[in-house]
Amino acid sequence: MDSGFRFHVYPSAGAPIYLQLMQQVKFQIASGKLVPGDFLPSVRDTAQELQINPMTVSKAYSLLEREGFLARDRGQGMRVVIPPAKGGLRERRAELRALLKDVVVKAHQLGFDAGEVIELLKPMLAEIDVEKSSKEGR
């Protein structure tokens, strides 16, 4: 029933577990590893596997549904959907700029310079491009 996707959580990471789950789903969708129609593991299975409270998983799924990344199929679970791009290019760039500003501030706090941040981003962007290319080539 599900896509075979499994979560990994890091309690000491500093980010709340529900946010870690959300970020993983969003990354898997962006990289093409999760595609529209794929089902996520059930709340119960995920909570048991990760030994976390089911409400944490439920919160992540509900927020992803609200953001348009998931849709609830009664009796089957949460299915991946692709949210429509919000706004025009200008609005999307502004949204990305806001996210990148947070990254820049955090990188500065951690003592990284611009070159180091760019070098960390390059393989992440390349991975997404490779995954998308391989999915489109099937």
C-alpha positions as CSV (number, residue, x, y, z in Angstrom):
1,M,0.0,0.0,0.0
2,D,2.8,2.5,0.8
3,S,5.7,3.7,-1.3
4,G,8.4,1.9,0.8
5,F,9.5,5.3,2.1
6,R,10.7,5.3,5.8
7,F,11.4,8.2,8.1
8,H,14.4,8.9,10.2
9,V,14.3,11.1,13.2
10,Y,17.0,12.7,15.3
11,P,15.8,13.7,18.7
12,S,19.0,15.6,19.5
13,A,18.8,17.6,16.2
14,G,17.0,20.6,17.9
15,A,14.2,20.6,15.4
16,P,10.8,19.2,16.6
17,I,10.2,15.7,15.3
18,Y,7.0,16.7,13.5
19,L,9.1,19.3,11.5
20,Q,11.7,16.7,10.7
21,L,9.0,14.4,9.3
22,M,7.6,17.2,7.2
23,Q,11.0,18.2,5.9
24,Q,11.7,14.7,4.9
25,V,8.5,14.3,2.9
26,K,9.0,17.7,1.2
27,F,12.6,16.7,0.2
28,Q,11.5,13.3,-1.1
29,I,8.8,15.0,-3.2
30,A,11.2,17.6,-4.5
31,S,13.8,15.0,-5.4
32,G,11.2,12.8,-7.1
33,K,11.6,9.8,-4.7
34,L,8.0,10.3,-3.7
35,V,5.7,11.0,-6.6
36,P,2.0,11.8,-6.9
37,G,-0.1,8.8,-6.0
38,D,2.5,7.3,-3.6
39,F,1.1,6.5,-0.1
40,L,3.0,7.3,3.1
41,P,3.3,4.7,5.8
42,S,0.4,4.8,8.3
43,V,0.5,7.0,11.4
44,R,0.4,3.9,13.5
45,D,3.2,2.1,11.7
46,T,5.4,5.2,11.6
47,A,4.9,5.9,15.3
48,Q,5.7,2.3,16.2
49,E,8.8,2.1,14.0
50,L,10.2,5.4,15.3
51,Q,9.0,4.8,18.9
52,I,7.3,8.2,19.0
53,N,3.8,9.4,19.9
54,P,1.3,8.8,17.1
55,M,0.0,12.4,17.6
56,T,3.4,13.7,16.4
57,V,3.1,11.8,13.1
58,S,-0.6,12.8,12.8
59,K,0.4,16.5,13.3
60,A,3.1,16.3,10.5
61,Y,0.7,14.6,8.1
62,S,-2.1,17.1,8.9
63,L,0.2,20.1,8.3
64,L,1.4,18.5,5.0
65,E,-2.2,18.0,4.0
66,R,-3.0,21.7,4.8
67,E,0.0,22.8,2.8
68,G,-1.2,20.7,-0.2
69,F,1.6,18.1,-0.2
70,L,-0.7,15.2,0.9
71,A,-4.3,14.2,0.4
72,R,-6.3,11.9,2.7
73,D,-7.8,8.9,0.9
74,R,-10.4,7.3,3.2
75,G,-9.5,3.8,4.2
76,Q,-6.2,4.0,2.4
77,G,-4.1,6.7,4.1
78,M,-2.2,9.7,3.0
79,R,-1.3,10.1,-0.7
80,V,1.3,12.4,-2.1
81,V,0.1,15.2,-4.3
82,I,2.0,18.0,-5.9
83,P,0.9,21.4,-4.6
84,P,0.3,24.0,-7.3
85,A,3.0,26.6,-7.5
86,K,1.8,29.6,-5.5
87,G,1.8,32.9,-7.3
88,G,4.0,34.1,-10.0
89,L,7.7,34.0,-10.3
90,R,8.1,37.2,-8.2
91,E,6.1,35.7,-5.3
92,R,7.9,32.4,-5.4
93,R,11.3,34.1,-5.5
94,A,10.3,36.2,-2.5
95,E,9.2,33.0,-0.6
96,L,12.5,31.3,-1.4
97,R,14.5,34.4,-0.5
98,A,12.8,34.4,3.0
99,L,13.9,30.7,3.5
100,L,17.4,31.4,2.3
101,K,17.7,34.4,4.6
102,D,17.0,32.0,7.5
103,V,19.7,29.7,6.2
104,V,22.2,32.6,5.8
105,V,21.6,33.8,9.4
106,K,22.0,30.3,10.8
107,A,25.2,29.7,8.7
108,H,26.6,32.9,10.0
109,Q,25.8,31.9,13.6
110,L,27.6,28.6,13.0
111,G,30.6,30.4,11.6
112,F,30.3,29.4,7.9
113,D,31.2,31.8,5.1
114,A,29.3,32.2,1.9
115,G,31.6,29.8,0.0
116,E,31.1,27.0,2.5
117,V,27.3,27.5,2.4
118,I,27.3,27.3,-1.4
119,E,29.5,24.2,-1.4
120,L,27.0,22.5,1.0
121,L,24.1,23.4,-1.2
122,K,25.6,22.2,-4.5
123,P,25.4,18.5,-3.8
124,M,21.8,18.9,-2.4
125,L,20.7,20.6,-5.5
126,A,22.5,18.1,-7.7
127,E,20.9,15.2,-5.9
128,I,17.4,16.7,-6.6
129,D,18.3,17.2,-10.3
130,V,19.6,13.6,-10.7
131,E,16.6,12.2,-9.0
132,K,14.2,14.2,-11.1
133,S,16.1,13.2,-14.3
134,S,16.0,9.5,-13.4
135,K,12.2,9.7,-12.7
136,E,11.5,11.5,-15.9
137,G,13.6,9.0,-17.9
138,R,11.5,5.9,-16.8
